[in-house]
Amino acid sequence: MRVYFDNAATTAISEEVIEAMANCMREHYGNPSSIHAEGRKSRSIIETARKVVAGQLNASLGEIFFTSGGTESSNMAIKCAVRDLGVTRILTTKMEHSCVLYPVKCMATQQNIEMDFIEMDDKGRLDYTQLEKLLQSSDKKTLVSVMHANNEIGTVNDMERISQLCQEYDAFYHSDTVQTMGHFPIDVDKTKIHFLTGAAHKFHGPKGTGFIYINGDCHIKPMIDGGSQERNMRAGTENLYGIVGMAKAFELACNEMEERKNHIENIRQRLINGLKENFEDIQFNGDWDGNYLYTVLSVSFPPSPKISMLLQLLDIHGISCSGGSACSSGAEKGSHVLQAIGHPADRKAIRFSFSHYNTEAEVDFLLDKLKVILPVQEVVI
Ligand SMILES: Cc1ncc(COP(=O)(O)O)c(C=O)c1O
């Protein structure tokens, strides 16, 4: 038996998505930029997909642009805001994914942009008062780049509150919503945001496909030049099959959101209960019982002889999970997020992340394996 508890890294593509993509691959090969019938068909398929994505977010069609995923979308938002919108200051957090942190740091060193970090507590919760003070303290055109939910510890930030503050102080607001797209309702008509990012592979769609929402008021230029695709905003022949798969996956995720959420919450709670009942000195990272991403549970295990090998031992026993962010490599390296919340270096953080495909039996399997792996003295007898 293998158990996949690494859905924050990526998810399995659902059968309906595979079918939609395969049908499209079989039947449609025209270049969407060609003016003949095959090209026009591909173009109309892309526009139908755009309608699906825009509709679920309550956005206009002209505000959705297809990209290669979350990394490209966040790079685009940050770099284009500096280049085209007069942004000279960026407020962000130390728990952002590297696809935000790196471009922000890059803008600071290459473009002399002021970069400030919004403080947070040991659960990764933002200090909104300090954010307001930072916004108040400068006349510089500011971009606030704060993720919706953290991919390692699952803390969810208050999008509405950040949006209000950004409106009050006339700042641009970008949110990396890669972990929440298709998992939390997002309505850009209700909550004013300038840039949002999505990646299909986090909601059972294909890898290498994503999108960026750009509020109609933000007139930026493309980051990738060389063609007129995506209404001149992103050059290169469109990833037709990826886009079809993403739209299908997003539609399913949004339509089944409540049902999937309830199932996953149950799985997550079963694991929390099982860990608390069977093991001593277990802690949970992030705002795990407050404002949390229900697909993620970051567990902090106490020091013990085999603890540094826990991830590998779980893998050997048939369980796939992650030691923090799994986005950059399979190798375990120090997590900047755990460091930012002051997670003790002698404890071991393991991220279990779930999808609606997981079952209660899989949680029980994991608990049984942990009882075998962890030293006897850690098990409450
Ligand atoms: C919060 C977050 N942002 C961005 C990304 C990067 O997205 P992509 O893999 O589509 O480039 C990831 C993980 O992959 C993520 O977890």
PDBQT file of the ligand as one rigid body, heavy atoms in Angstrom, charges set to zero:
ROOT
HETATM    1  C1  LIG A 401       2.341  28.792  -2.337  1.00  0.00    +0.000 C 
HETATM    2  C2  LIG A 401       2.976  28.373  -3.631  1.00  0.00    +0.000 A 
HETATM    3  N1  LIG A 401       3.229  29.311  -4.559  1.00  0.00    +0.000 NA
HETATM    4  C3  LIG A 401       3.772  28.986  -5.730  1.00  0.00    +0.000 A 
HETATM    5  C4  LIG A 401       4.118  27.700  -6.046  1.00  0.00    +0.000 A 
HETATM    6  C5  LIG A 401       4.724  27.424  -7.371  1.00  0.00    +0.000 C 
HETATM    7  O1  LIG A 401       3.753  27.083  -8.314  1.00  0.00    +0.000 OA
HETATM    8  P1  LIG A 401       4.171  26.337  -9.684  1.00  0.00    +0.000 P 
HETATM    9  O2  LIG A 401       4.675  24.995  -9.266  1.00  0.00    +0.000 OA
HETATM   10  O3  LIG A 401       2.917  26.242 -10.471  1.00  0.00    +0.000 OA
HETATM   11  O4  LIG A 401       5.191  27.169 -10.332  1.00  0.00    +0.000 OA
HETATM   12  C6  LIG A 401       3.902  26.681  -5.091  1.00  0.00    +0.000 A 
HETATM   13  C7  LIG A 401       4.266  25.270  -5.276  1.00  0.00    +0.000 C 
HETATM   14  O5  LIG A 401       4.555  24.712  -6.230  1.00  0.00    +0.000 OA
HETATM   15  C8  LIG A 401       3.289  27.033  -3.863  1.00  0.00    +0.000 A 
HETATM   16  O6  LIG A 401       3.022  26.118  -2.937  1.00  0.00    +0.000 OA
ENDROOT
TORSDOF 0
